[in-house]
Amino acid sequence: MNAIHQLVVAALVAVGTFFLLVGTIGLIRFPDVYNRMHASSKAATLGASSMLFAGFVYYGPQGAGLTSLVGIVFLFVTAPTGAHLISRSAHKMGVPFYGQEAEWPEEPDESRSD
């Protein structure tokens, strides 16, 4: 492993650590479930993906590197879906927004057939 290779891996780990730290701070500091869900899902997607990409760069395209790529695809598919389901569930349970300006968009009328 040459110096540039090590530098790229270290930079990706540092970027991943930064995003995970920011997400953790957002999870602790934000006022309601919607903001916390947003902070944690975005930070987990970007931070963990950066860490997994560092694994891909370190191990190469076979073996553990391929597993890292599959992990990135899995995160990009499941994290936004999970965050959306958490917010919808909170809305259905009647959890209010923090502040007065935010509101849910109107539900489409399912009885209409446009």
Backbone as JSON Lines, residues from 0, in Angstrom:
{"i":0,"aa":"M","n":[0.85,-1.17,0.0],"ca":[0.0,0.0,0.0],"c":[0.9,1.24,0.0]}
{"i":1,"aa":"N","n":[0.75,2.05,-1.02],"ca":[1.58,3.25,-1.09],"c":[0.97,4.39,-0.29]}
{"i":2,"aa":"A","n":[1.69,5.5,-0.26],"ca":[1.28,6.61,0.59],"c":[-0.03,7.25,0.11]}
{"i":3,"aa":"I","n":[-0.22,7.34,-1.2],"ca":[-1.46,7.94,-1.72],"c":[-2.66,7.07,-1.38]}
{"i":4,"aa":"H","n":[-2.48,5.76,-1.49],"ca":[-3.54,4.82,-1.14],"c":[-3.92,4.97,0.33]}
{"i":5,"aa":"Q","n":[-2.94,5.05,1.18],"ca":[-3.2,5.23,2.61],"c":[-3.87,6.57,2.89]}
{"i":6,"aa":"L","n":[-3.46,7.59,2.17],"ca":[-4.05,8.91,2.36],"c":[-5.53,8.93,1.96]}
{"i":7,"aa":"V","n":[-5.85,8.26,0.86],"ca":[-7.26,8.2,0.42],"c":[-8.1,7.46,1.44]}
{"i":8,"aa":"V","n":[-7.61,6.33,1.94],"ca":[-8.36,5.57,2.94],"c":[-8.54,6.4,4.21]}
{"i":9,"aa":"A","n":[-7.49,7.06,4.65],"ca":[-7.6,7.89,5.86],"c":[-8.58,9.05,5.65]}
{"i":10,"aa":"A","n":[-8.56,9.65,4.46],"ca":[-9.48,10.76,4.19],"c":[-10.93,10.27,4.19]}
{"i":11,"aa":"L","n":[-11.19,9.11,3.61],"ca":[-12.55,8.58,3.6],"c":[-13.03,8.24,5.02]}
{"i":12,"aa":"V","n":[-12.16,7.69,5.83],"ca":[-12.52,7.4,7.22],"c":[-12.78,8.7,7.97]}
{"i":13,"aa":"A","n":[-11.97,9.72,7.72],"ca":[-12.18,11.02,8.39],"c":[-13.51,11.64,7.96]}
{"i":14,"aa":"V","n":[-13.83,11.57,6.68],"ca":[-15.12,12.11,6.2],"c":[-16.27,11.34,6.83]}
{"i":15,"aa":"G","n":[-16.17,10.03,6.87],"ca":[-17.22,9.22,7.49],"c":[-17.38,9.54,8.97]}
{"i":16,"aa":"T","n":[-16.27,9.71,9.65],"ca":[-16.33,10.06,11.06],"c":[-17.0,11.41,11.27]}
{"i":17,"aa":"F","n":[-16.69,12.35,10.41],"ca":[-17.29,13.68,10.51],"c":[-18.81,13.6,10.36]}
{"i":18,"aa":"F","n":[-19.28,12.9,9.33],"ca":[-20.73,12.81,9.11],"c":[-21.42,12.08,10.26]}
{"i":19,"aa":"L","n":[-20.81,11.03,10.76],"ca":[-21.42,10.31,11.87],"c":[-21.44,11.16,13.14]}
{"i":20,"aa":"L","n":[-20.41,11.95,13.35],"ca":[-20.39,12.85,14.51],"c":[-21.46,13.92,14.39]}
{"i":21,"aa":"V","n":[-21.59,14.51,13.2],"ca":[-22.63,15.53,13.0],"c":[-24.02,14.92,13.18]}
{"i":22,"aa":"G","n":[-24.23,13.72,12.69],"ca":[-25.52,13.05,12.87],"c":[-25.81,12.76,14.33]}
{"i":23,"aa":"T","n":[-24.8,12.38,15.07],"ca":[-24.99,12.12,16.5],"c":[-25.34,13.4,17.24]}
{"i":24,"aa":"I","n":[-24.67,14.48,16.91],"ca":[-24.99,15.77,17.55],"c":[-26.41,16.2,17.19]}
{"i":25,"aa":"G","n":[-26.8,16.0,15.93],"ca":[-28.17,16.33,15.52],"c":[-29.19,15.47,16.23]}
{"i":26,"aa":"L","n":[-28.87,14.21,16.42],"ca":[-29.78,13.32,17.12],"c":[-29.99,13.76,18.57]}
{"i":27,"aa":"I","n":[-28.97,14.3,19.17],"ca":[-29.06,14.75,20.56],"c":[-29.71,16.12,20.65]}
{"i":28,"aa":"R","n":[-29.4,17.01,19.73],"ca":[-29.79,18.41,19.87],"c":[-31.12,18.8,19.23]}
{"i":29,"aa":"F","n":[-31.56,18.11,18.19],"ca":[-32.77,18.54,17.48],"c":[-34.01,18.31,18.33]}
{"i":30,"aa":"P","n":[-35.07,19.14,18.11],"ca":[-36.17,19.16,19.06],"c":[-37.24,18.07,18.88]}
{"i":31,"aa":"D","n":[-37.46,17.56,17.67],"ca":[-38.56,16.6,17.53],"c":[-38.11,15.39,16.72]}
{"i":32,"aa":"V","n":[-39.01,14.43,16.61],"ca":[-38.68,13.15,15.99],"c":[-38.36,13.32,14.5]}
{"i":33,"aa":"Y","n":[-39.0,14.25,13.85],"ca":[-38.79,14.44,12.41],"c":[-37.38,14.98,12.13]}
{"i":34,"aa":"N","n":[-36.97,15.96,12.89],"ca":[-35.62,16.5,12.71],"c":[-34.55,15.48,13.1]}
{"i":35,"aa":"R","n":[-34.8,14.77,14.18],"ca":[-33.83,13.74,14.6],"c":[-33.72,12.62,13.58]}
{"i":36,"aa":"M","n":[-34.86,12.22,13.03],"ca":[-34.85,11.18,12.01],"c":[-34.07,11.64,10.79]}
{"i":37,"aa":"H","n":[-34.25,12.88,10.4],"ca":[-33.54,13.42,9.24],"c":[-32.04,13.43,9.49]}
{"i":38,"aa":"A","n":[-31.63,13.93,10.65],"ca":[-30.2,14.01,10.96],"c":[-29.55,12.63,11.01]}
{"i":39,"aa":"S","n":[-30.23,11.71,11.66],"ca":[-29.61,10.39,11.8],"c":[-29.57,9.62,10.5]}
{"i":40,"aa":"S","n":[-30.62,9.72,9.68],"ca":[-30.63,8.94,8.44],"c":[-29.63,9.49,7.42]}
{"i":41,"aa":"K","n":[-29.57,10.78,7.28],"ca":[-28.61,11.36,6.33],"c":[-27.18,11.11,6.77]}
{"i":42,"aa":"A","n":[-26.93,11.32,8.04],"ca":[-25.57,11.12,8.54],"c":[-25.16,9.66,8.47]}
{"i":43,"aa":"A","n":[-26.08,8.78,8.77],"ca":[-25.75,7.36,8.71],"c":[-25.47,6.94,7.27]}
{"i":44,"aa":"T","n":[-26.26,7.44,6.35],"ca":[-26.04,7.08,4.94],"c":[-24.7,7.6,4.45]}
{"i":45,"aa":"L","n":[-24.42,8.87,4.67],"ca":[-23.17,9.44,4.17],"c":[-21.95,8.94,4.96]}
{"i":46,"aa":"G","n":[-22.07,8.9,6.27],"ca":[-20.94,8.5,7.1],"c":[-20.58,7.03,6.94]}
{"i":47,"aa":"A","n":[-21.58,6.17,7.04],"ca":[-21.3,4.75,6.91],"c":[-20.88,4.4,5.48]}
{"i":48,"aa":"S","n":[-21.45,5.07,4.49],"ca":[-21.05,4.82,3.11],"c":[-19.6,5.23,2.88]}
{"i":49,"aa":"S","n":[-19.21,6.33,3.47],"ca":[-17.82,6.75,3.33],"c":[-16.88,5.74,3.99]}
{"i":50,"aa":"M","n":[-17.26,5.24,5.13],"ca":[-16.45,4.21,5.8],"c":[-16.39,2.94,4.96]}
{"i":51,"aa":"L","n":[-17.52,2.54,4.42],"ca":[-17.54,1.33,3.58],"c":[-16.73,1.55,2.3]}
{"i":52,"aa":"F","n":[-16.78,2.74,1.76],"ca":[-15.99,3.02,0.57],"c":[-14.49,2.99,0.88]}
{"i":53,"aa":"A","n":[-14.14,3.41,2.09],"ca":[-12.75,3.28,2.53],"c":[-12.34,1.81,2.56]}
{"i":54,"aa":"G","n":[-13.25,0.95,3.0],"ca":[-12.98,-0.49,2.98],"c":[-12.81,-1.0,1.57]}
{"i":55,"aa":"F","n":[-13.62,-0.49,0.64],"ca":[-13.47,-0.89,-0.76],"c":[-12.12,-0.46,-1.31]}
{"i":56,"aa":"V","n":[-11.71,0.76,-1.01],"ca":[-10.41,1.24,-1.5],"c":[-9.28,0.43,-0.86]}
{"i":57,"aa":"Y","n":[-9.42,0.1,0.39],"ca":[-8.36,-0.62,1.09],"c":[-8.23,-2.07,0.59]}
{"i":58,"aa":"Y","n":[-9.37,-2.78,0.43],"ca":[-9.32,-4.2,0.07],"c":[-9.36,-4.47,-1.42]}
{"i":59,"aa":"G","n":[-9.82,-3.51,-2.2],"ca":[-9.9,-3.74,-3.63],"c":[-11.24,-4.3,-4.05]}
{"i":60,"aa":"P","n":[-11.4,-4.58,-5.34],"ca":[-12.73,-4.94,-5.85],"c":[-13.19,-6.36,-5.53]}
{"i":61,"aa":"Q","n":[-12.37,-7.2,-4.95],"ca":[-12.82,-8.56,-4.63],"c":[-12.93,-8.75,-3.12]}
{"i":62,"aa":"G","n":[-13.63,-9.78,-2.72],"ca":[-13.72,-10.15,-1.31],"c":[-14.38,-9.08,-0.46]}
{"i":63,"aa":"A","n":[-13.67,-8.6,0.55],"ca":[-14.23,-7.62,1.47],"c":[-14.56,-6.3,0.77]}
{"i":64,"aa":"G","n":[-13.85,-5.96,-0.27],"ca":[-14.16,-4.74,-1.01],"c":[-15.51,-4.83,-1.69]}
{"i":65,"aa":"L","n":[-15.81,-6.0,-2.26],"ca":[-17.11,-6.2,-2.9],"c":[-18.22,-6.15,-1.86]}
{"i":66,"aa":"T","n":[-17.97,-6.72,-0.7],"ca":[-18.95,-6.65,0.39],"c":[-19.2,-5.2,0.8]}
{"i":67,"aa":"S","n":[-18.17,-4.39,0.79],"ca":[-18.33,-2.97,1.11],"c":[-19.23,-2.28,0.09]}
{"i":68,"aa":"L","n":[-19.05,-2.59,-1.18],"ca":[-19.92,-1.99,-2.2],"c":[-21.37,-2.42,-2.03]}
{"i":69,"aa":"V","n":[-21.58,-3.67,-1.72],"ca":[-22.95,-4.16,-1.48],"c":[-23.55,-3.44,-0.27]}
{"i":70,"aa":"G","n":[-22.73,-3.2,0.75],"ca":[-23.2,-2.46,1.92],"c":[-23.61,-1.04,1.58]}
{"i":71,"aa":"I","n":[-22.86,-0.4,0.69],"ca":[-23.22,0.96,0.27],"c":[-24.56,0.96,-0.45]}
{"i":72,"aa":"V","n":[-24.75,0.03,-1.36],"ca":[-26.03,-0.05,-2.08],"c":[-27.17,-0.32,-1.1]}
{"i":73,"aa":"F","n":[-26.93,-1.23,-0.15],"ca":[-27.95,-1.54,0.85],"c":[-28.32,-0.3,1.66]}
{"i":74,"aa":"L","n":[-27.33,0.47,2.08],"ca":[-27.6,1.69,2.85],"c":[-28.39,2.71,2.04]}
{"i":75,"aa":"F","n":[-28.02,2.89,0.77],"ca":[-28.71,3.89,-0.04],"c":[-30.14,3.49,-0.36]}
{"i":76,"aa":"V","n":[-30.45,2.21,-0.29],"ca":[-31.83,1.78,-0.53],"c":[-32.64,1.8,0.77]}
{"i":77,"aa":"T","n":[-32.07,1.33,1.85],"ca":[-32.86,1.13,3.07],"c":[-32.93,2.35,3.99]}
{"i":78,"aa":"A","n":[-31.91,3.17,4.06],"ca":[-31.92,4.29,5.02],"c":[-33.01,5.31,4.68]}
{"i":79,"aa":"P","n":[-33.15,5.77,3.44],"ca":[-34.25,6.71,3.17],"c":[-35.62,6.08,3.33]}
{"i":80,"aa":"T","n":[-35.75,4.81,2.99],"ca":[-37.03,4.13,3.15],"c":[-37.39,4.02,4.62]}
{"i":81,"aa":"G","n":[-36.43,3.66,5.44],"ca":[-36.69,3.57,6.88],"c":[-37.03,4.91,7.48]}
{"i":82,"aa":"A","n":[-36.33,5.95,7.06],"ca":[-36.61,7.29,7.57],"c":[-38.01,7.74,7.17]}
{"i":83,"aa":"H","n":[-38.4,7.45,5.95],"ca":[-39.74,7.8,5.5],"c":[-40.79,7.06,6.32]}
{"i":84,"aa":"L","n":[-40.58,5.79,6.58],"ca":[-41.55,5.03,7.36],"c":[-41.63,5.52,8.8]}
{"i":85,"aa":"I","n":[-40.5,5.92,9.38],"ca":[-40.51,6.47,10.74],"c":[-41.31,7.76,10.78]}
{"i":86,"aa":"S","n":[-41.1,8.65,9.79],"ca":[-41.84,9.91,9.79],"c":[-43.33,9.7,9.54]}
{"i":87,"aa":"R","n":[-43.68,8.79,8.67],"ca":[-45.1,8.5,8.42],"c":[-45.76,7.92,9.66]}
{"i":88,"aa":"S","n":[-45.04,7.03,10.34],"ca":[-45.59,6.44,11.56],"c":[-45.78,7.5,12.63]}
{"i":89,"aa":"A","n":[-44.81,8.4,12.77],"ca":[-44.95,9.48,13.75],"c":[-46.13,10.37,13.41]}
{"i":90,"aa":"H","n":[-46.31,10.65,12.13],"ca":[-47.45,11.46,11.7],"c":[-48.77,10.75,12.02]}
{"i":91,"aa":"K","n":[-48.85,9.47,11.72],"ca":[-50.09,8.71,11.98],"c":[-50.38,8.61,13.47]}
{"i":92,"aa":"M","n":[-49.31,8.65,14.3],"ca":[-49.51,8.59,15.75],"c":[-49.84,9.97,16.33]}
{"i":93,"aa":"G","n":[-49.79,11.02,15.49],"ca":[-50.16,12.35,15.94],"c":[-49.04,13.14,16.57]}
{"i":94,"aa":"V","n":[-47.79,12.79,16.28],"ca":[-46.65,13.55,16.81],"c":[-46.61,14.89,16.1]}
{"i":95,"aa":"P","n":[-46.68,16.01,16.84],"ca":[-46.7,17.32,16.19],"c":[-45.31,17.75,15.74]}
{"i":96,"aa":"F","n":[-45.31,18.68,14.79],"ca":[-44.05,19.29,14.36],"c":[-43.6,20.28,15.41]}
{"i":97,"aa":"Y","n":[-42.3,20.49,15.47],"ca":[-41.77,21.55,16.32],"c":[-41.92,22.86,15.57]}
{"i":98,"aa":"G","n":[-42.49,23.85,16.19],"ca":[-42.7,25.12,15.52],"c":[-44.06,25.16,14.85]}
{"i":99,"aa":"Q","n":[-44.4,26.3,14.3],"ca":[-45.72,26.51,13.73],"c":[-45.73,26.51,12.21]}
{"i":100,"aa":"E","n":[-44.59,26.61,11.53],"ca":[-44.6,26.8,10.09],"c":[-44.71,25.51,9.28]}
{"i":101,"aa":"A","n":[-44.28,24.4,9.82],"ca":[-44.27,23.16,9.07],"c":[-45.63,22.46,9.15]}
{"i":102,"aa":"E","n":[-46.0,21.83,8.06],"ca":[-47.22,21.03,8.05],"c":[-47.11,19.96,6.97]}
{"i":103,"aa":"W","n":[-47.88,18.92,7.11],"ca":[-47.86,17.84,6.14],"c":[-48.6,18.26,4.88]}
{"i":104,"aa":"P","n":[-48.18,17.78,3.74],"ca":[-48.97,18.06,2.53],"c":[-50.3,17.33,2.62]}
{"i":105,"aa":"E","n":[-51.26,17.85,1.87],"ca":[-52.59,17.24,1.93],"c":[-52.55,15.86,1.32]}
{"i":106,"aa":"E","n":[-53.3,14.97,1.94],"ca":[-53.39,13.59,1.43],"c":[-54.24,13.6,0.16]}
{"i":107,"aa":"P","n":[-53.84,12.84,-0.83],"ca":[-54.68,12.76,-2.04],"c":[-55.98,12.04,-1.71]}
{"i":108,"aa":"D","n":[-57.04,12.51,-2.36],"ca":[-58.35,11.9,-2.15],"c":[-58.38,10.59,-2.93]}
{"i":109,"aa":"E","n":[-58.48,9.48,-2.2],"ca":[-58.43,8.17,-2.86],"c":[-59.74,7.8,-3.53]}
{"i":110,"aa":"S","n":[-60.82,8.53,-3.21],"ca":[-62.1,8.22,-3.83],"c":[-62.17,8.76,-5.25]}
{"i":111,"aa":"R","n":[-61.31,9.76,-5.58],"ca":[-61.31,10.32,-6.94],"c":[-60.5,9.42,-7.85]}
{"i":112,"aa":"S","n":[-60.95,9.27,-9.07],"ca":[-60.2,8.47,-10.05],"c":[-59.8,9.37,-11.21]}
{"i":113,"aa":"D","n":[-58.72,10.11,-11.05],"ca":[-58.24,11.01,-12.12],"c":[-57.35,10.27,-13.07]}
